[in-house]
Amino acid sequence: MSYSFNNINSKLPGVATSIFAVMSQLANETKAINLSQGFPDFDISSELIDLVKHYMKKGYNQYAPMQGVAALREAISKKIAKAHAIVYEPFKEITVTAGATEALYAAISAFVREGDEVIVFEPAYDSYVPAVKLNGGIPKYATMKAPDYHIDWEEVQKLVTHKTRMIIVNSPHNPTGSVLNANDMKALEKLTKGSDIIVLSDEVYEHLIFDGKVHESMCRYPKLAERSLVIGSFGKTFHATGWKMGYCLAPEPLMAEFRKAHQFIVFACNTPIQYAIADFLGDEKNYIHLNEFYQKKRDFFTERIARSRFKIVPSYGTYFQLLDYSDISDENEVDFAIRLTKEYKIASIPVSVFYHKIIDNKVLRFCFAKKEETLEKAAEILCKI
């Protein structure tokens, strides 16, 4: 088809296809082991699948309420109360979303206006900044400090102006695997005190935290909770990323605004899956030991690459492991990642693409949410490089 219309005037002129799609496609083309995109290669619970079938056959196949199925919101409220000792009212303070990405977009759309500034920590998950820009916001970037990717709160303080509308935080952090600690939370609380700044907290890896560390949710800190929208993901928790099922927690005044955007982005989410997850959440054993499950996978992977030339950057959460290849090559991260995929048949993600201006620390991100045999094969390859 030919086009005569050539004045598109893109709202996102610098945005290309997501690096996740690019590397996964390259992995498929080269028949490489795909440790790039973050999804498991093992089966989800057969019990959960049976629950979905059950509700489909019972006729729960029409629109769910815009806010989400009541049973699921109530189950989420109980789960959060037990984990963080805070009660979110199921009908006014919890909304079920079409994955965490939709929740993030709805939150940004609801509160960010033309000219508002939004502080983002880099390396940053790639959906934050485009959503800010599409809503007329101005991203302000704070760089996390390698090699442990901690936050310099004095630097963040310098970014705060009268135009600062939102701060986006992510812990456990994708792509680095770092986690916020109690001192970080105190610093954020002090930074936002007496302001109208909204905190958007991406906590999709809330159950994937290792080495005895605690997930410092915004929910745990009353002064932060009152200004925060907290985002969760059932796709991450139940190994079902393709279901695109998440949720948002927020105090009633913030949630009322969130829902105004949510209803016109997606309106409602998959009905039988919501009922199934509501039942599945009722048994804590279905998610409470996820940290142990994934820590074993992390350790399995890192133990087998210990003799390689890669340097292991500690991962305290998520299902991602950063590897430093500075002893192997001087190539930039993108070129090295592409060469690994084509020549060695193992796909990863270059961390440099998570910055608005490339910072090349010679590190790649590998997903260890895989079967042991997949990780074993990947480790054999990495040890030969």
C-alpha positions, 0 to 999 in steps of 0.5 A: 500500500502506498501513502500520500500522507506524510505529515504524521508529526509523531508524538514519540519521534525518538521511540522505536520498537521495544528492545524486548521485542527486538531481542526476542525476535532476534533470538527466534530468528537465530534459534538462541536461548532467550534470556532477554524478555522477562517471561518464564518458560515453565508451566503455570499452576494447573489448579489455576488453569482449572479455576479459569476453565471452571468460571468460563464454563459457569458463564462468567464471560461477560464484562466485569465491573470497571473497578474489577470483580469484587471477590478479587478486590477483597482478596487483594485487600486481605493479602496486602493487609497481611503483608503490610498491616494496612487496609485498602478498602476493596470498593474504593481503593483497589482497581484491577487492571489489564496488567501493570503497564496499563495501570502505570499508564492510567496513573500517569494519564490521570495526574500528569498535565502539560508541563508537569515534571516527573522524576524517573530513576535510570536505568528505567523500565521502558514504559515510564517515559513514553507515558509521561511524554504522551501526557505532556509531562517532562521527565527529569532523570536521576541516575542510580549509581553503579555498581550496586545501583543505589539512589543518591537522594541529594541528587534527587532533591536538586531535581525537585521544583514547583513543577514536580508532579510525580516521582516514579519508583520501582522496587525490586528494580527492573532491570538491575535487581536492586531493592529499596531499603528503609533509609531510602523510604525515609529519604523519599518521605522527607523529600515529599513532605509538605508537597503535592508530589504523587508517588507512583510505585511499581512493585510488580516483583513484590514477592521476588526478593532475596537473601532475607531482604524485606520488600519496602512497599509504599504501603508500609509507610503511612505518610508515603501511602497517602500520596502513593499509587502502588502497582502490582502484577499477577502475571509476575506472581503467578508466572502468567505474563500473557494474561496481562492482569494487575492492580492498583492500590491508592487512597480514595481521592487518588483512586477516584482520579485513577479510575477516570483514566482507567475506564477509558483506556480499557474499561474492564479486564478478563472476567473468568481470570479475575474470579480464578485469581480471587480463589487462588489468592485465598491460599497463601501457599500459592505465592508466599514462597516465591522468593525461595523459588526464584532465589534457588533459580538465581543461585542455580544460574550464578553458581554455574557461571561462577567460572566464566569471565563474566562478573556477577552483579548482585541481584536482590530481587526480580528474576533478572541477573546482571552480568558485567562483561568488561573483562571480555570485550570493549564492545558497547552493550547493544553490539555485544548483546547482538553478537552473543545472540547471533554467534553464541545463541544466547539472548540478553538485554543491554542495560544501556537502553534503559537510559535516555542518554546511553550510559554503557557500564558493560552490563547485560541483563539475563532472565533466570525465570527458566527451567533448570535445563534452560539455565544449564545450557545458558551457563555452558555457553556463557562459560565458553565466552 
